[in-house]
Amino acid sequence: MPQDNNKRIAKNTLLLYFRMLFMMAVSLFTSRVILNTLGVEDYGIYNVVGGVVAMFGFLNGSMSSATQRYITFALGKGDEKRLQTVFSTTLQIHTLIAAIIVILGETIGLWFLYNKMQIPADRMDAAFWVLQCSIISTVIMIVSVPYNADIIAHEKMSAFAYISVLEVVLKLAIVYMLVVFSVDKLILYAFLILAIQVLIRFCYSIYCNRHFKETKYIHVWDKPLFKEMTGFAGWSIFGNLSAVIFTQGLNILLNVFFGPVVNAARAVAVQVQSAIQQFVGNFQMALNPQITKTYAQGKMEEMHTLMFRSARFSFLMLFFISLPVLLETEFLLTLWLKTVPSKAVIFTQIMICISLIYTIANPCVIANQATGKVKVYQMVVGGILLTILPISYIVLKLGAPAYSVFIVHFCVESVAQFSRMYMLRKLINLPIRQYLLRIYLPIMATVAVSIILPVMIHMQLENGWLRFIAVGCTSVVSVGLSAFFIGFTEYERQFFIDKGLRILKIRS
């Protein structure tokens, strides 16, 4: 990999981590206050009603992956005229998607709210306004996708870091308003979140218009490009439906079987999972454009190397954070929320395990999108993942507990990952043997060695601060050393040693 690419990835990763840590600190604080202010029931209502709109978001998700691929690909080719045409076309398509989602939300969404969801009668009016705010927020998010995709393609991650500071400050203001104002707090919360979405949307638009020439919209009708992009997005629907099942499909299913209290428990689990996932997501966001660009330039071996490192480093980084959380979930949730919703602990633990599986899958997803040949891939992988919802429904009908739906998702996601590898063997000549030897073998060995001491300490000590500190410290040391000596290659170990020595020389 060229040196300048390494520096760019490192710089972008650091900026994204600054953004993440700042947002995480505020998010954990605000979530606690919001949960206590709204109450478990209203908090569950907000998450599940918002999920009704998110169900239609697979249309946007499909187009979002197409947008990032085509913009990044055009940048990799260095074709400025094509880049502007691609951007304007994506903006047209997203506007059309936004209109479709408004129609679906105001028809099917309303019908589902009043006829299928378990909402207390006295909270139905509040749920209605939550739905309306969610629809408008979704429309804003859809129209913002081309701008965000352009920022990622240009690898200008500083924009996300700076604008996020404003977003976090505004969310702190929401907490204050919820405590001060005596109106219906669920409705107030929905409208305030919407207001922030509107403001942040304009910030990204202004930034892009000032820094990137191609984001100045021109009226252009490129029928072949329109057809090509919608075709790409059309087959991506299968993959994005699986994401909907992962997030909102199961959320609604839990509501139908168990009511809004269980949705609150899932919302807490999602919050923890998202916070942990960000440690890896930022690294992958910085690396993903390089995977697409190397494919556009025909550098297949370099592309494979990026995929191997992305998958392996991502898993090890996530496991480094996840192990103490998995072992001390109950203590951490109690420390954070004081009153932990029922089933939140087991939900959190299983969902983190799912994240570990999907972390390895991400480079495969990006590589497939880079090729533009998504039809067979999405039919196979998406078809497997679409089985999650019906299997979960059957399992719950048979009387299984609420957490069983996440076990189903874990098992199906594991099967899907092996299908991804098989599909990419033909698409990008992915060497399966090398994939297993350079990713799965080192991470499995790292996990097996690193868990021994933390698990022993967890089992021997009583729940409390002493066990939490002991498990946390031993997990950090154990995973860190195991990853360095087992998970890293000889070249990677030497690279980190050289970087460390260079830093020490500079400081001395």
Contacts in CASP RR format, 6 or more apart in sequence:
PFRMAT RR
TARGET T0000
AUTHOR 0000-0000-0000
METHOD contacts of the structure
MODEL  1
MPQDNNKRIAKNTLLLYFRMLFMMAVSLFTSRVILNTLGVEDYGIYNVVG
GVVAMFGFLNGSMSSATQRYITFALGKGDEKRLQTVFSTTLQIHTLIAAI
IVILGETIGLWFLYNKMQIPADRMDAAFWVLQCSIISTVIMIVSVPYNAD
IIAHEKMSAFAYISVLEVVLKLAIVYMLVVFSVDKLILYAFLILAIQVLI
RFCYSIYCNRHFKETKYIHVWDKPLFKEMTGFAGWSIFGNLSAVIFTQGL
NILLNVFFGPVVNAARAVAVQVQSAIQQFVGNFQMALNPQITKTYAQGKM
EEMHTLMFRSARFSFLMLFFISLPVLLETEFLLTLWLKTVPSKAVIFTQI
MICISLIYTIANPCVIANQATGKVKVYQMVVGGILLTILPISYIVLKLGA
PAYSVFIVHFCVESVAQFSRMYMLRKLINLPIRQYLLRIYLPIMATVAVS
IILPVMIHMQLENGWLRFIAVGCTSVVSVGLSAFFIGFTEYERQFFIDKG
LRILKIRS
1 290 0 8 1.000
1 302 0 8 1.000
1 305 0 8 1.000
1 306 0 8 1.000
5 290 0 8 1.000
8 155 0 8 1.000
8 286 0 8 1.000
9 286 0 8 1.000
9 287 0 8 1.000
9 290 0 8 1.000
11 157 0 8 1.000
12 155 0 8 1.000
12 157 0 8 1.000
12 285 0 8 1.000
12 286 0 8 1.000
13 282 0 8 1.000
13 283 0 8 1.000
13 286 0 8 1.000
15 157 0 8 1.000
15 158 0 8 1.000
15 160 0 8 1.000
15 161 0 8 1.000
16 157 0 8 1.000
16 160 0 8 1.000
16 161 0 8 1.000
16 281 0 8 1.000
16 282 0 8 1.000
16 283 0 8 1.000
16 285 0 8 1.000
16 286 0 8 1.000
17 279 0 8 1.000
17 282 0 8 1.000
18 161 0 8 1.000
19 157 0 8 1.000
19 160 0 8 1.000
19 161 0 8 1.000
19 164 0 8 1.000
19 282 0 8 1.000
20 278 0 8 1.000
20 279 0 8 1.000
20 282 0 8 1.000
22 164 0 8 1.000
22 165 0 8 1.000
22 168 0 8 1.000
23 164 0 8 1.000
23 167 0 8 1.000
23 168 0 8 1.000
23 278 0 8 1.000
24 275 0 8 1.000
24 278 0 8 1.000
26 168 0 8 1.000
26 171 0 8 1.000
26 172 0 8 1.000
27 168 0 8 1.000
27 171 0 8 1.000
27 271 0 8 1.000
27 275 0 8 1.000
28 271 0 8 1.000
28 275 0 8 1.000
28 336 0 8 1.000
29 175 0 8 1.000
30 171 0 8 1.000
30 172 0 8 1.000
30 174 0 8 1.000
30 175 0 8 1.000
31 268 0 8 1.000
31 271 0 8 1.000
32 336 0 8 1.000
32 337 0 8 1.000
32 338 0 8 1.000
33 175 0 8 1.000
33 178 0 8 1.000
33 179 0 8 1.000
34 43 0 8 1.000
34 174 0 8 1.000
34 175 0 8 1.000
34 178 0 8 1.000
34 189 0 8 1.000
35 43 0 8 1.000
35 264 0 8 1.000
35 268 0 8 1.000
35 337 0 8 1.000
36 337 0 8 1.000
36 338 0 8 1.000
36 339 0 8 1.000
37 175 0 8 1.000
37 178 0 8 1.000
37 179 0 8 1.000
37 185 0 8 1.000
38 46 0 8 1.000
38 178 0 8 1.000
38 185 0 8 1.000
38 186 0 8 1.000
38 189 0 8 1.000
40 260 0 8 1.000
40 261 0 8 1.000
40 264 0 8 1.000
40 339 0 8 1.000
40 341 0 8 1.000
41 120 0 8 1.000
41 123 0 8 1.000
41 260 0 8 1.000
41 261 0 8 1.000
41 264 0 8 1.000
42 123 0 8 1.000
42 126 0 8 1.000
42 185 0 8 1.000
42 186 0 8 1.000
43 264 0 8 1.000
43 267 0 8 1.000
44 260 0 8 1.000
44 261 0 8 1.000
44 263 0 8 1.000
44 264 0 8 1.000
44 267 0 8 1.000
45 119 0 8 1.000
45 123 0 8 1.000
45 126 0 8 1.000
45 127 0 8 1.000
45 130 0 8 1.000
45 186 0 8 1.000
45 260 0 8 1.000
45 263 0 8 1.000
46 130 0 8 1.000
46 186 0 8 1.000
46 189 0 8 1.000
46 190 0 8 1.000
47 251 0 8 1.000
47 263 0 8 1.000
47 264 0 8 1.000
47 266 0 8 1.000
47 267 0 8 1.000
48 117 0 8 1.000
48 251 0 8 1.000
48 252 0 8 1.000
48 255 0 8 1.000
48 260 0 8 1.000
48 263 0 8 1.000
49 113 0 8 1.000
49 117 0 8 1.000
49 119 0 8 1.000
49 127 0 8 1.000
49 130 0 8 1.000
49 131 0 8 1.000
49 134 0 8 1.000
50 130 0 8 1.000
50 131 0 8 1.000
50 134 0 8 1.000
50 248 0 8 1.000
51 134 0 8 1.000
51 247 0 8 1.000
51 248 0 8 1.000
51 249 0 8 1.000
51 251 0 8 1.000
51 252 0 8 1.000
52 105 0 8 1.000
52 109 0 8 1.000
52 112 0 8 1.000
52 113 0 8 1.000
52 117 0 8 1.000
52 131 0 8 1.000
52 134 0 8 1.000
52 248 0 8 1.000
52 252 0 8 1.000
53 101 0 8 1.000
53 105 0 8 1.000
53 109 0 8 1.000
53 131 0 8 1.000
53 134 0 8 1.000
53 135 0 8 1.000
53 137 0 8 1.000
53 138 0 8 1.000
54 134 0 8 1.000
54 138 0 8 1.000
54 244 0 8 1.000
54 247 0 8 1.000
54 248 0 8 1.000
55 244 0 8 1.000
55 248 0 8 1.000
55 249 0 8 1.000
55 252 0 8 1.000
56 100 0 8 1.000
56 101 0 8 1.000
56 104 0 8 1.000
56 105 0 8 1.000
56 108 0 8 1.000
56 138 0 8 1.000
57 101 0 8 1.000
57 138 0 8 1.000
57 240 0 8 1.000
57 244 0 8 1.000
58 237 0 8 1.000
58 240 0 8 1.000
58 241 0 8 1.000
58 243 0 8 1.000
58 244 0 8 1.000
59 97 0 8 1.000
59 100 0 8 1.000
59 101 0 8 1.000
59 237 0 8 1.000
59 240 0 8 1.000
60 94 0 8 1.000
60 97 0 8 1.000
60 98 0 8 1.000
60 101 0 8 1.000
60 138 0 8 1.000
60 141 0 8 1.000
60 142 0 8 1.000
60 145 0 8 1.000
61 145 0 8 1.000
61 236 0 8 1.000
61 240 0 8 1.000
61 243 0 8 1.000
62 233 0 8 1.000
62 234 0 8 1.000
62 236 0 8 1.000
62 237 0 8 1.000
62 239 0 8 1.000
62 240 0 8 1.000
63 90 0 8 1.000
63 93 0 8 1.000
63 94 0 8 1.000
63 97 0 8 1.000
63 145 0 8 1.000
63 229 0 8 1.000
63 230 0 8 1.000
63 233 0 8 1.000
63 236 0 8 1.000
64 145 0 8 1.000
64 149 0 8 1.000
65 233 0 8 1.000
65 236 0 8 1.000
65 240 0 8 1.000
65 369 0 8 1.000
66 90 0 8 1.000
66 229 0 8 1.000
66 230 0 8 1.000
66 232 0 8 1.000
66 233 0 8 1.000
66 236 0 8 1.000
66 369 0 8 1.000
67 90 0 8 1.000
67 94 0 8 1.000
67 145 0 8 1.000
67 146 0 8 1.000
67 149 0 8 1.000
67 229 0 8 1.000
68 149 0 8 1.000
68 152 0 8 1.000
68 153 0 8 1.000
68 292 0 8 1.000
68 369 0 8 1.000
69 232 0 8 1.000
69 292 0 8 1.000
69 369 0 8 1.000
69 370 0 8 1.000
69 372 0 8 1.000
70 86 0 8 1.000
70 90 0 8 1.000
70 229 0 8 1.000
70 232 0 8 1.000
71 83 0 8 1.000
71 86 0 8 1.000
71 87 0 8 1.000
71 90 0 8 1.000
71 146 0 8 1.000
71 149 0 8 1.000
71 150 0 8 1.000
71 153 0 8 1.000
72 149 0 8 1.000
72 152 0 8 1.000
72 153 0 8 1.000
72 289 0 8 1.000
72 292 0 8 1.000
72 293 0 8 1.000
72 296 0 8 1.000
73 292 0 8 1.000
73 293 0 8 1.000
73 296 0 8 1.000
73 370 0 8 1.000
74 82 0 8 1.000
74 83 0 8 1.000
74 86 0 8 1.000
75 83 0 8 1.000
75 153 0 8 1.000
75 154 0 8 1.000
75 289 0 8 1.000
75 293 0 8 1.000
76 292 0 8 1.000
76 293 0 8 1.000
76 296 0 8 1.000
76 297 0 8 1.000
77 296 0 8 1.000
80 213 0 8 1.000
80 214 0 8 1.000
83 214 0 8 1.000
84 213 0 8 1.000
84 214 0 8 1.000
84 216 0 8 1.000
84 218 0 8 1.000
85 220 0 8 1.000
85 222 0 8 1.000
85 225 0 8 1.000
86 214 0 8 1.000
86 225 0 8 1.000
87 146 0 8 1.000
87 150 0 8 1.000
87 214 0 8 1.000
87 215 0 8 1.000
87 217 0 8 1.000
88 217 0 8 1.000
88 218 0 8 1.000
88 219 0 8 1.000
88 220 0 8 1.000
89 220 0 8 1.000
89 222 0 8 1.000
89 225 0 8 1.000
89 226 0 8 1.000
89 229 0 8 1.000
90 145 0 8 1.000
90 146 0 8 1.000
90 149 0 8 1.000
90 229 0 8 1.000
91 143 0 8 1.000
91 146 0 8 1.000
91 217 0 8 1.000
92 226 0 8 1.000
93 226 0 8 1.000
93 229 0 8 1.000
93 230 0 8 1.000
93 233 0 8 1.000
94 142 0 8 1.000
94 143 0 8 1.000
94 145 0 8 1.000
94 146 0 8 1.000
95 143 0 8 1.000
97 142 0 8 1.000
98 138 0 8 1.000
98 139 0 8 1.000
98 142 0 8 1.000
98 143 0 8 1.000
101 135 0 8 1.000
101 138 0 8 1.000
101 139 0 8 1.000
101 142 0 8 1.000
102 135 0 8 1.000
102 139 0 8 1.000
105 131 0 8 1.000
105 135 0 8 1.000
106 135 0 8 1.000
109 131 0 8 1.000
110 128 0 8 1.000
110 131 0 8 1.000
113 119 0 8 1.000
113 127 0 8 1.000
113 128 0 8 1.000
113 131 0 8 1.000
114 124 0 8 1.000
116 256 0 8 1.000
117 127 0 8 1.000
117 252 0 8 1.000
117 255 0 8 1.000
117 256 0 8 1.000
118 255 0 8 1.000
118 256 0 8 1.000
118 259 0 8 1.000
118 260 0 8 1.000
119 127 0 8 1.000
119 260 0 8 1.000
123 186 0 8 1.000
126 184 0 8 1.000
126 186 0 8 1.000
126 187 0 8 1.000
129 187 0 8 1.000
129 190 0 8 1.000
129 191 0 8 1.000
130 186 0 8 1.000
130 187 0 8 1.000
130 190 0 8 1.000
133 190 0 8 1.000
133 191 0 8 1.000
133 193 0 8 1.000
133 194 0 8 1.000
134 190 0 8 1.000
136 194 0 8 1.000
136 197 0 8 1.000
137 193 0 8 1.000
137 194 0 8 1.000
137 197 0 8 1.000
140 197 0 8 1.000
140 198 0 8 1.000
140 201 0 8 1.000
141 197 0 8 1.000
141 201 0 8 1.000
143 201 0 8 1.000
144 201 0 8 1.000
144 204 0 8 1.000
144 205 0 8 1.000
146 215 0 8 1.000
147 204 0 8 1.000
147 205 0 8 1.000
147 207 0 8 1.000
147 208 0 8 1.000
147 215 0 8 1.000
148 204 0 8 1.000
150 208 0 8 1.000
150 212 0 8 1.000
150 214 0 8 1.000
150 215 0 8 1.000
151 157 0 8 1.000
151 159 0 8 1.000
151 160 0 8 1.000
151 204 0 8 1.000
151 207 0 8 1.000
151 208 0 8 1.000
152 285 0 8 1.000
152 288 0 8 1.000
152 289 0 8 1.000
153 289 0 8 1.000
154 211 0 8 1.000
154 212 0 8 1.000
155 286 0 8 1.000
155 289 0 8 1.000
156 211 0 8 1.000
157 285 0 8 1.000
157 286 0 8 1.000
159 204 0 8 1.000
159 207 0 8 1.000
159 211 0 8 1.000
163 200 0 8 1.000
163 203 0 8 1.000
163 204 0 8 1.000
163 207 0 8 1.000
166 199 0 8 1.000
166 200 0 8 1.000
166 203 0 8 1.000
167 196 0 8 1.000
167 200 0 8 1.000
170 196 0 8 1.000
170 199 0 8 1.000
171 196 0 8 1.000
174 189 0 8 1.000
174 192 0 8 1.000
174 193 0 8 1.000
174 196 0 8 1.000
177 188 0 8 1.000
177 192 0 8 1.000
178 185 0 8 1.000
178 188 0 8 1.000
178 189 0 8 1.000
178 192 0 8 1.000
181 188 0 8 1.000
205 215 0 8 1.000
208 215 0 8 1.000
209 215 0 8 1.000
209 216 0 8 1.000
232 372 0 8 1.000
232 374 0 8 1.000
235 374 0 8 1.000
235 375 0 8 1.000
235 378 0 8 1.000
235 379 0 8 1.000
236 369 0 8 1.000
236 374 0 8 1.000
236 378 0 8 1.000
237 378 0 8 1.000
238 378 0 8 1.000
238 379 0 8 1.000
238 381 0 8 1.000
238 382 0 8 1.000
238 383 0 8 1.000
238 385 0 8 1.000
238 386 0 8 1.000
239 378 0 8 1.000
239 381 0 8 1.000
239 382 0 8 1.000
239 385 0 8 1.000
241 382 0 8 1.000
241 385 0 8 1.000
241 386 0 8 1.000
242 381 0 8 1.000
242 382 0 8 1.000
242 383 0 8 1.000
242 385 0 8 1.000
242 386 0 8 1.000
242 388 0 8 1.000
242 416 0 8 1.000
245 385 0 8 1.000
245 386 0 8 1.000
245 388 0 8 1.000
245 389 0 8 1.000
245 409 0 8 1.000
246 354 0 8 1.000
246 385 0 8 1.000
246 388 0 8 1.000
246 409 0 8 1.000
247 270 0 8 1.000
249 389 0 8 1.000
250 266 0 8 1.000
250 388 0 8 1.000
250 389 0 8 1.000
250 392 0 8 1.000
250 405 0 8 1.000
250 406 0 8 1.000
250 409 0 8 1.000
251 263 0 8 1.000
251 266 0 8 1.000
253 389 0 8 1.000
253 392 0 8 1.000
253 393 0 8 1.000
253 396 0 8 1.000
253 405 0 8 1.000
254 262 0 8 1.000
254 263 0 8 1.000
254 266 0 8 1.000
254 402 0 8 1.000
254 405 0 8 1.000
255 262 0 8 1.000
255 263 0 8 1.000
257 396 0 8 1.000
257 402 0 8 1.000
258 402 0 8 1.000
261 341 0 8 1.000
261 342 0 8 1.000
262 342 0 8 1.000
262 343 0 8 1.000
262 402 0 8 1.000
264 341 0 8 1.000
264 344 0 8 1.000
265 341 0 8 1.000
265 342 0 8 1.000
265 343 0 8 1.000
265 344 0 8 1.000
265 347 0 8 1.000
265 402 0 8 1.000
266 344 0 8 1.000
266 347 0 8 1.000
268 333 0 8 1.000
268 337 0 8 1.000
268 340 0 8 1.000
268 341 0 8 1.000
268 344 0 8 1.000
268 347 0 8 1.000
268 348 0 8 1.000
269 344 0 8 1.000
269 347 0 8 1.000
269 348 0 8 1.000
269 351 0 8 1.000
270 351 0 8 1.000
272 325 0 8 1.000
272 332 0 8 1.000
272 333 0 8 1.000
272 348 0 8 1.000
272 351 0 8 1.000
272 352 0 8 1.000
273 348 0 8 1.000
273 351 0 8 1.000
273 352 0 8 1.000
273 355 0 8 1.000
276 318 0 8 1.000
276 321 0 8 1.000
276 322 0 8 1.000
276 325 0 8 1.000
276 352 0 8 1.000
276 355 0 8 1.000
277 318 0 8 1.000
277 355 0 8 1.000
277 359 0 8 1.000
279 317 0 8 1.000
279 318 0 8 1.000
279 321 0 8 1.000
280 314 0 8 1.000
280 315 0 8 1.000
280 317 0 8 1.000
280 318 0 8 1.000
280 359 0 8 1.000
281 314 0 8 1.000
283 310 0 8 1.000
283 313 0 8 1.000
283 314 0 8 1.000
283 317 0 8 1.000
284 310 0 8 1.000
284 314 0 8 1.000
284 362 0 8 1.000
284 363 0 8 1.000
287 306 0 8 1.000
287 310 0 8 1.000
288 310 0 8 1.000
288 362 0 8 1.000
288 366 0 8 1.000
290 306 0 8 1.000
291 303 0 8 1.000
291 306 0 8 1.000
291 307 0 8 1.000
291 310 0 8 1.000
291 363 0 8 1.000
291 366 0 8 1.000
291 367 0 8 1.000
291 370 0 8 1.000
292 366 0 8 1.000
292 369 0 8 1.000
292 370 0 8 1.000
294 300 0 8 1.000
294 302 0 8 1.000
294 303 0 8 1.000
294 306 0 8 1.000
295 303 0 8 1.000
295 367 0 8 1.000
295 370 0 8 1.000
295 371 0 8 1.000
295 428 0 8 1.000
296 370 0 8 1.000
300 428 0 8 1.000
300 429 0 8 1.000
303 367 0 8 1.000
303 370 0 8 1.000
303 428 0 8 1.000
304 428 0 8 1.000
304 430 0 8 1.000
304 431 0 8 1.000
304 434 0 8 1.000
306 363 0 8 1.000
307 363 0 8 1.000
307 364 0 8 1.000
307 367 0 8 1.000
307 430 0 8 1.000
308 363 0 8 1.000
308 434 0 8 1.000
308 435 0 8 1.000
308 438 0 8 1.000
308 439 0 8 1.000
309 492 0 8 1.000
310 362 0 8 1.000
310 363 0 8 1.000
311 359 0 8 1.000
311 360 0 8 1.000
311 362 0 8 1.000
311 363 0 8 1.000
311 364 0 8 1.000
311 439 0 8 1.000
312 438 0 8 1.000
312 439 0 8 1.000
312 442 0 8 1.000
312 443 0 8 1.000
312 487 0 8 1.000
314 359 0 8 1.000
314 360 0 8 1.000
314 362 0 8 1.000
314 363 0 8 1.000
315 356 0 8 1.000
315 359 0 8 1.000
315 360 0 8 1.000
315 439 0 8 1.000
315 443 0 8 1.000
316 443 0 8 1.000
316 446 0 8 1.000
316 479 0 8 1.000
316 483 0 8 1.000
316 487 0 8 1.000
318 355 0 8 1.000
318 356 0 8 1.000
318 359 0 8 1.000
319 356 0 8 1.000
319 443 0 8 1.000
319 446 0 8 1.000
319 447 0 8 1.000
319 450 0 8 1.000
319 479 0 8 1.000
319 483 0 8 1.000
320 476 0 8 1.000
320 479 0 8 1.000
320 480 0 8 1.000
320 483 0 8 1.000
322 352 0 8 1.000
322 355 0 8 1.000
322 356 0 8 1.000
323 450 0 8 1.000
323 451 0 8 1.000
323 454 0 8 1.000
323 475 0 8 1.000
323 479 0 8 1.000
324 454 0 8 1.000
324 471 0 8 1.000
324 472 0 8 1.000
324 475 0 8 1.000
324 476 0 8 1.000
325 332 0 8 1.000
325 348 0 8 1.000
325 352 0 8 1.000
326 349 0 8 1.000
326 352 0 8 1.000
326 353 0 8 1.000
327 454 0 8 1.000
327 455 0 8 1.000
327 458 0 8 1.000
327 471 0 8 1.000
327 475 0 8 1.000
328 458 0 8 1.000
328 467 0 8 1.000
328 468 0 8 1.000
328 471 0 8 1.000
328 472 0 8 1.000
329 345 0 8 1.000
329 348 0 8 1.000
329 349 0 8 1.000
330 340 0 8 1.000
330 345 0 8 1.000
330 463 0 8 1.000
331 463 0 8 1.000
331 464 0 8 1.000
331 467 0 8 1.000
331 468 0 8 1.000
332 468 0 8 1.000
333 340 0 8 1.000
333 344 0 8 1.000
333 345 0 8 1.000
333 348 0 8 1.000
334 340 0 8 1.000
343 402 0 8 1.000
343 403 0 8 1.000
346 403 0 8 1.000
347 402 0 8 1.000
347 403 0 8 1.000
347 406 0 8 1.000
350 403 0 8 1.000
350 406 0 8 1.000
350 407 0 8 1.000
350 410 0 8 1.000
351 406 0 8 1.000
353 410 0 8 1.000
354 406 0 8 1.000
354 409 0 8 1.000
354 410 0 8 1.000
354 413 0 8 1.000
357 410 0 8 1.000
357 413 0 8 1.000
357 414 0 8 1.000
357 417 0 8 1.000
358 413 0 8 1.000
360 417 0 8 1.000
360 439 0 8 1.000
360 440 0 8 1.000
360 443 0 8 1.000
361 413 0 8 1.000
361 416 0 8 1.000
361 417 0 8 1.000
361 420 0 8 1.000
364 417 0 8 1.000
364 420 0 8 1.000
364 421 0 8 1.000
364 424 0 8 1.000
365 420 0 8 1.000
367 424 0 8 1.000
367 427 0 8 1.000
367 428 0 8 1.000
367 430 0 8 1.000
368 374 0 8 1.000
368 377 0 8 1.000
368 420 0 8 1.000
368 423 0 8 1.000
368 424 0 8 1.000
368 427 0 8 1.000
370 428 0 8 1.000
371 427 0 8 1.000
371 428 0 8 1.000
373 427 0 8 1.000
376 423 0 8 1.000
377 420 0 8 1.000
377 423 0 8 1.000
377 424 0 8 1.000
377 427 0 8 1.000
380 419 0 8 1.000
380 423 0 8 1.000
381 416 0 8 1.000
381 419 0 8 1.000
381 420 0 8 1.000
381 423 0 8 1.000
382 416 0 8 1.000
384 412 0 8 1.000
384 415 0 8 1.000
384 416 0 8 1.000
384 419 0 8 1.000
385 412 0 8 1.000
385 413 0 8 1.000
385 416 0 8 1.000
387 412 0 8 1.000
388 408 0 8 1.000
388 409 0 8 1.000
388 412 0 8 1.000
391 408 0 8 1.000
391 412 0 8 1.000
392 404 0 8 1.000
392 405 0 8 1.000
392 408 0 8 1.000
392 409 0 8 1.000
395 404 0 8 1.000
395 405 0 8 1.000
395 408 0 8 1.000
396 402 0 8 1.000
396 404 0 8 1.000
396 405 0 8 1.000
421 430 0 8 1.000
421 432 0 8 1.000
421 435 0 8 1.000
422 432 0 8 1.000
424 430 0 8 1.000
425 431 0 8 1.000
425 432 0 8 1.000
438 489 0 8 1.000
442 486 0 8 1.000
442 487 0 8 1.000
442 488 0 8 1.000
443 487 0 8 1.000
445 482 0 8 1.000
445 486 0 8 1.000
445 487 0 8 1.000
446 479 0 8 1.000
446 482 0 8 1.000
446 483 0 8 1.000
446 486 0 8 1.000
446 487 0 8 1.000
449 478 0 8 1.000
449 482 0 8 1.000
449 486 0 8 1.000
450 475 0 8 1.000
450 478 0 8 1.000
450 479 0 8 1.000
450 480 0 8 1.000
450 481 0 8 1.000
450 482 0 8 1.000
450 483 0 8 1.000
451 478 0 8 1.000
452 478 0 8 1.000
453 474 0 8 1.000
453 478 0 8 1.000
454 471 0 8 1.000
454 472 0 8 1.000
454 474 0 8 1.000
454 475 0 8 1.000
454 478 0 8 1.000
457 467 0 8 1.000
457 470 0 8 1.000
457 471 0 8 1.000
457 474 0 8 1.000
458 467 0 8 1.000
458 471 0 8 1.000
461 467 0 8 1.000
461 470 0 8 1.000
461 471 0 8 1.000
484 493 0 8 1.000
484 496 0 8 1.000
485 493 0 8 1.000
488 496 0 8 1.000
END
